[in-house]
Amino acid sequence: MRIKQAAAILGIHHQTLRRWWKAGKFIKPSNVNGILLFKNSDILAFIDSQHTDSEV
């Protein structure tokens, strides 16, 4: 999944997502032929972790 798509799913701006992974708050994307891509499973795992954290 591309950066803008991932950011849209997370409900944040794509630049925020870039800052998060550069600060170590989010998993870095993979570079596939010069295109930065996130794994769908990483996005879902992050969303699940956020829901779990807010329930505690």
Biopython code that builds the backbone (N, CA, C, O; Angstrom):
import numpy as np
from Bio.PDB.StructureBuilder import StructureBuilder

atoms = [
    (1, "MET", "N", (0.857, -1.167, 0.000)),
    (1, "MET", "CA", (0.000, 0.000, 0.000)),
    (1, "MET", "C", (0.909, 1.238, 0.000)),
    (1, "MET", "O", (1.892, 1.301, 0.738)),
    (2, "ARG", "N", (0.571, 2.188, -0.817)),
    (2, "ARG", "CA", (1.364, 3.417, -0.892)),
    (2, "ARG", "C", (1.113, 4.309, 0.329)),
    (2, "ARG", "O", (0.160, 4.114, 1.084)),
    (3, "ILE", "N", (1.989, 5.281, 0.490)),
    (3, "ILE", "CA", (1.967, 6.141, 1.672)),
    (3, "ILE", "C", (0.638, 6.884, 1.814)),
    (3, "ILE", "O", (0.050, 6.895, 2.895)),
    (4, "LYS", "N", (0.167, 7.495, 0.749)),
    (4, "LYS", "CA", (-1.075, 8.276, 0.843)),
    (4, "LYS", "C", (-2.269, 7.385, 1.162)),
    (4, "LYS", "O", (-3.163, 7.796, 1.901)),
    (5, "GLN", "N", (-2.297, 6.185, 0.622)),
    (5, "GLN", "CA", (-3.387, 5.251, 0.928)),
    (5, "GLN", "C", (-3.340, 4.848, 2.393)),
    (5, "GLN", "O", (-4.369, 4.821, 3.068)),
    (6, "ALA", "N", (-2.154, 4.535, 2.881)),
    (6, "ALA", "CA", (-2.006, 4.134, 4.281)),
    (6, "ALA", "C", (-2.414, 5.267, 5.211)),
    (6, "ALA", "O", (-3.110, 5.044, 6.201)),
    (7, "ALA", "N", (-1.983, 6.471, 4.894)),
    (7, "ALA", "CA", (-2.331, 7.628, 5.716)),
    (7, "ALA", "C", (-3.838, 7.853, 5.737)),
    (7, "ALA", "O", (-4.403, 8.181, 6.780)),
    (8, "ALA", "N", (-4.486, 7.680, 4.597)),
    (8, "ALA", "CA", (-5.937, 7.864, 4.527)),
    (8, "ALA", "C", (-6.653, 6.843, 5.417)),
    (8, "ALA", "O", (-7.612, 7.185, 6.109)),
    (9, "ILE", "N", (-6.191, 5.606, 5.398)),
    (9, "ILE", "CA", (-6.804, 4.576, 6.238)),
    (9, "ILE", "C", (-6.624, 4.910, 7.713)),
    (9, "ILE", "O", (-7.520, 4.678, 8.525)),
    (10, "LEU", "N", (-5.461, 5.455, 8.054)),
    (10, "LEU", "CA", (-5.179, 5.808, 9.443)),
    (10, "LEU", "C", (-5.830, 7.128, 9.854)),
    (10, "LEU", "O", (-5.891, 7.455, 11.039)),
    (11, "GLY", "N", (-6.312, 7.878, 8.873)),
    (11, "GLY", "CA", (-6.975, 9.151, 9.171)),
    (11, "GLY", "C", (-5.998, 10.272, 9.484)),
    (11, "GLY", "O", (-6.311, 11.180, 10.254)),
    (12, "ILE", "N", (-4.803, 10.208, 8.880)),
    (12, "ILE", "CA", (-3.784, 11.231, 9.101)),
    (12, "ILE", "C", (-3.256, 11.717, 7.754)),
    (12, "ILE", "O", (-3.519, 11.108, 6.717)),
    (13, "HIS", "N", (-2.522, 12.803, 7.780)),
    (13, "HIS", "CA", (-1.894, 13.325, 6.564)),
    (13, "HIS", "C", (-0.674, 12.466, 6.247)),
    (13, "HIS", "O", (-0.035, 11.928, 7.151)),
    (14, "HIS", "N", (-0.355, 12.342, 4.970)),
    (14, "HIS", "CA", (0.775, 11.497, 4.579)),
    (14, "HIS", "C", (2.101, 11.999, 5.140)),
    (14, "HIS", "O", (3.001, 11.199, 5.396)),
    (15, "GLN", "N", (2.235, 13.302, 5.335)),
    (15, "GLN", "CA", (3.469, 13.824, 5.928)),
    (15, "GLN", "C", (3.589, 13.428, 7.399)),
    (15, "GLN", "O", (4.691, 13.221, 7.906)),
    (16, "THR", "N", (2.459, 13.327, 8.070)),
    (16, "THR", "CA", (2.472, 12.854, 9.458)),
    (16, "THR", "C", (2.972, 11.425, 9.517)),
    (16, "THR", "O", (3.762, 11.074, 10.394)),
    (17, "LEU", "N", (2.518, 10.606, 8.594)),
    (17, "LEU", "CA", (2.969, 9.223, 8.543)),
    (17, "LEU", "C", (4.470, 9.164, 8.286)),
    (17, "LEU", "O", (5.162, 8.349, 8.896)),
    (18, "ARG", "N", (4.980, 9.996, 7.411)),
    (18, "ARG", "CA", (6.426, 10.053, 7.162)),
    (18, "ARG", "C", (7.193, 10.428, 8.435)),
    (18, "ARG", "O", (8.218, 9.826, 8.754)),
    (19, "ARG", "N", (6.684, 11.425, 9.149)),
    (19, "ARG", "CA", (7.341, 11.835, 10.393)),
    (19, "ARG", "C", (7.325, 10.710, 11.407)),
    (19, "ARG", "O", (8.310, 10.491, 12.112)),
    (20, "TRP", "N", (6.195, 9.982, 11.487)),
    (20, "TRP", "CA", (6.086, 8.880, 12.446)),
    (20, "TRP", "C", (7.133, 7.816, 12.184)),
    (20, "TRP", "O", (7.787, 7.363, 13.123)),
    (21, "TRP", "N", (7.318, 7.393, 10.908)),
    (21, "TRP", "CA", (8.268, 6.310, 10.693)),
    (21, "TRP", "C", (9.703, 6.809, 10.844)),
    (21, "TRP", "O", (10.585, 6.044, 11.234)),
    (22, "LYS", "N", (9.943, 8.071, 10.540)),
    (22, "LYS", "CA", (11.299, 8.611, 10.731)),
    (22, "LYS", "C", (11.623, 8.753, 12.219)),
    (22, "LYS", "O", (12.786, 8.681, 12.616)),
    (23, "ALA", "N", (10.587, 8.956, 13.040)),
    (23, "ALA", "CA", (10.780, 9.072, 14.490)),
    (23, "ALA", "C", (10.704, 7.715, 15.188)),
    (23, "ALA", "O", (10.871, 7.636, 16.405)),
    (24, "GLY", "N", (10.455, 6.653, 14.433)),
    (24, "GLY", "CA", (10.380, 5.324, 15.018)),
    (24, "GLY", "C", (9.037, 4.993, 15.648)),
    (24, "GLY", "O", (8.926, 4.020, 16.394)),
    (25, "LYS", "N", (8.009, 5.795, 15.356)),
    (25, "LYS", "CA", (6.674, 5.558, 15.914)),
    (25, "LYS", "C", (5.828, 4.648, 15.036)),
    (25, "LYS", "O", (4.737, 4.230, 15.425)),
    (26, "PHE", "N", (6.339, 4.346, 13.849)),
    (26, "PHE", "CA", (5.599, 3.521, 12.902)),
    (26, "PHE", "C", (6.598, 2.714, 12.098)),
    (26, "PHE", "O", (7.743, 3.134, 11.935)),
    (27, "ILE", "N", (6.186, 1.572, 11.598)),
    (27, "ILE", "CA", (7.062, 0.702, 10.835)),
    (27, "ILE", "C", (7.445, 1.373, 9.519)),
    (27, "ILE", "O", (6.605, 1.966, 8.842)),
    (28, "LYS", "N", (8.725, 1.271, 9.169)),
    (28, "LYS", "CA", (9.198, 1.869, 7.923)),
    (28, "LYS", "C", (8.658, 1.090, 6.735)),
    (28, "LYS", "O", (8.519, -0.132, 6.799)),
    (29, "PRO", "N", (8.351, 1.797, 5.647)),
    (29, "PRO", "CA", (7.873, 1.113, 4.445)),
    (29, "PRO", "C", (9.024, 0.402, 3.735)),
    (29, "PRO", "O", (10.194, 0.718, 3.951)),
    (30, "SER", "N", (8.677, -0.545, 2.899)),
    (30, "SER", "CA", (9.652, -1.233, 2.064)),
    (30, "SER", "C", (9.824, -0.454, 0.767)),
    (30, "SER", "O", (8.879, 0.165, 0.277)),
    (31, "ASN", "N", (11.020, -0.486, 0.219)),
    (31, "ASN", "CA", (11.297, 0.172, -1.044)),
    (31, "ASN", "C", (11.251, -0.887, -2.142)),
    (31, "ASN", "O", (12.130, -1.745, -2.222)),
    (32, "VAL", "N", (10.227, -0.822, -2.982)),
    (32, "VAL", "CA", (10.059, -1.772, -4.075)),
    (32, "VAL", "C", (10.195, -1.007, -5.385)),
    (32, "VAL", "O", (9.302, -0.254, -5.773)),
    (33, "ASN", "N", (11.311, -1.206, -6.054)),
    (33, "ASN", "CA", (11.593, -0.510, -7.318)),
    (33, "ASN", "C", (11.426, 1.004, -7.198)),
    (33, "ASN", "O", (10.892, 1.648, -8.102)),
    (34, "GLY", "N", (11.882, 1.568, -6.083)),
    (34, "GLY", "CA", (11.815, 3.011, -5.886)),
    (34, "GLY", "C", (10.498, 3.525, -5.346)),
    (34, "GLY", "O", (10.331, 4.733, -5.178)),
    (35, "ILE", "N", (9.555, 2.630, -5.070)),
    (35, "ILE", "CA", (8.251, 3.020, -4.530)),
    (35, "ILE", "C", (8.176, 2.543, -3.086)),
    (35, "ILE", "O", (8.399, 1.366, -2.799)),
    (36, "LEU", "N", (7.863, 3.463, -2.179)),
    (36, "LEU", "CA", (7.736, 3.096, -0.771)),
    (36, "LEU", "C", (6.361, 2.498, -0.527)),
    (36, "LEU", "O", (5.339, 3.119, -0.819)),
    (37, "LEU", "N", (6.348, 1.280, 0.013)),
    (37, "LEU", "CA", (5.100, 0.556, 0.230)),
    (37, "LEU", "C", (5.028, -0.001, 1.645)),
    (37, "LEU", "O", (6.018, -0.491, 2.188)),
    (38, "PHE", "N", (3.844, 0.083, 2.227)),
    (38, "PHE", "CA", (3.570, -0.535, 3.519)),
    (38, "PHE", "C", (2.849, -1.851, 3.304)),
    (38, "PHE", "O", (2.083, -2.001, 2.352)),
    (39, "LYS", "N", (3.092, -2.797, 4.185)),
    (39, "LYS", "CA", (2.348, -4.055, 4.146)),
    (39, "LYS", "C", (0.982, -3.804, 4.780)),
    (39, "LYS", "O", (0.877, -3.104, 5.787)),
    (40, "ASN", "N", (-0.051, -4.373, 4.192)),
    (40, "ASN", "CA", (-1.395, -4.245, 4.759)),
    (40, "ASN", "C", (-1.427, -4.771, 6.180)),
    (40, "ASN", "O", (-2.087, -4.193, 7.045)),
    (41, "SER", "N", (-0.718, -5.868, 6.429)),
    (41, "SER", "CA", (-0.706, -6.462, 7.767)),
    (41, "SER", "C", (-0.093, -5.512, 8.795)),
    (41, "SER", "O", (-0.522, -5.500, 9.949)),
    (42, "ASP", "N", (0.909, -4.711, 8.397)),
    (42, "ASP", "CA", (1.510, -3.741, 9.310)),
    (42, "ASP", "C", (0.521, -2.637, 9.664)),
    (42, "ASP", "O", (0.451, -2.201, 10.813)),
    (43, "ILE", "N", (-0.240, -2.189, 8.673)),
    (43, "ILE", "CA", (-1.248, -1.150, 8.920)),
    (43, "ILE", "C", (-2.312, -1.675, 9.882)),
    (43, "ILE", "O", (-2.675, -0.998, 10.844)),
    (44, "LEU", "N", (-2.809, -2.885, 9.617)),
    (44, "LEU", "CA", (-3.840, -3.472, 10.479)),
    (44, "LEU", "C", (-3.323, -3.721, 11.885)),
    (44, "LEU", "O", (-4.049, -3.505, 12.855)),
    (45, "ALA", "N", (-2.087, -4.171, 12.012)),
    (45, "ALA", "CA", (-1.500, -4.416, 13.330)),
    (45, "ALA", "C", (-1.389, -3.107, 14.112)),
    (45, "ALA", "O", (-1.635, -3.079, 15.318)),
    (46, "PHE", "N", (-1.018, -2.025, 13.425)),
    (46, "PHE", "CA", (-0.925, -0.729, 14.085)),
    (46, "PHE", "C", (-2.298, -0.271, 14.568)),
    (46, "PHE", "O", (-2.433, 0.212, 15.693)),
    (47, "ILE", "N", (-3.310, -0.420, 13.726)),
    (47, "ILE", "CA", (-4.667, -0.031, 14.108)),
    (47, "ILE", "C", (-5.128, -0.848, 15.318)),
    (47, "ILE", "O", (-5.701, -0.298, 16.258)),
    (48, "ASP", "N", (-4.878, -2.154, 15.293)),
    (48, "ASP", "CA", (-5.250, -3.007, 16.430)),
    (48, "ASP", "C", (-4.526, -2.591, 17.698)),
    (48, "ASP", "O", (-5.121, -2.584, 18.776)),
    (49, "SER", "N", (-3.253, -2.245, 17.584)),
    (49, "SER", "CA", (-2.494, -1.843, 18.773)),
    (49, "SER", "C", (-3.030, -0.534, 19.343)),
    (49, "SER", "O", (-3.024, -0.348, 20.560)),
    (50, "GLN", "N", (-3.487, 0.365, 18.498)),
    (50, "GLN", "CA", (-4.036, 1.622, 18.963)),
    (50, "GLN", "C", (-5.357, 1.410, 19.697)),
    (50, "GLN", "O", (-5.626, 2.076, 20.697)),
    (51, "HIS", "N", (-6.180, 0.486, 19.204)),
    (51, "HIS", "CA", (-7.440, 0.182, 19.870)),
    (51, "HIS", "C", (-7.176, -0.496, 21.196)),
    (51, "HIS", "O", (-7.860, -0.214, 22.180)),
    (52, "THR", "N", (-6.208, -1.374, 21.244)),
    (52, "THR", "CA", (-5.858, -2.072, 22.483)),
    (52, "THR", "C", (-5.338, -1.090, 23.512)),
    (52, "THR", "O", (-5.707, -1.172, 24.684)),
    (53, "ASP", "N", (-4.485, -0.160, 23.100)),
    (53, "ASP", "CA", (-3.931, 0.842, 24.017)),
    (53, "ASP", "C", (-5.012, 1.741, 24.592)),
    (53, "ASP", "O", (-4.951, 2.109, 25.765)),
    (54, "SER", "N", (-5.998, 2.099, 23.785)),
    (54, "SER", "CA", (-7.046, 3.001, 24.265)),
    (54, "SER", "C", (-8.038, 2.306, 25.189)),
    (54, "SER", "O", (-8.735, 2.968, 25.958)),
    (55, "GLU", "N", (-8.111, 0.979, 25.124)),
    (55, "GLU", "CA", (-9.030, 0.236, 25.986)),
    (55, "GLU", "C", (-8.469, 0.018, 27.376)),
    (55, "GLU", "O", (-9.219, -0.263, 28.311)),
    (56, "VAL", "N", (-7.149, 0.146, 27.524)),
    (56, "VAL", "CA", (-6.502, -0.130, 28.810)),
    (56, "VAL", "C", (-6.613, 1.045, 29.730)),
    (56, "VAL", "O", (-6.125, 0.994, 30.859)),
]
sb = StructureBuilder()
sb.init_structure("model")
sb.init_model(0)
sb.init_chain("A")
sb.init_seg("    ")
for serial, (resi, resn, name, xyz) in enumerate(atoms, 1):
    if name == "N":
        sb.init_residue(resn, " ", resi, " ")
    sb.init_atom(name, np.array(xyz, "f"), 0.0, 1.0, " ", f" {name:<3s}", serial, name[0])
structure = sb.get_structure()
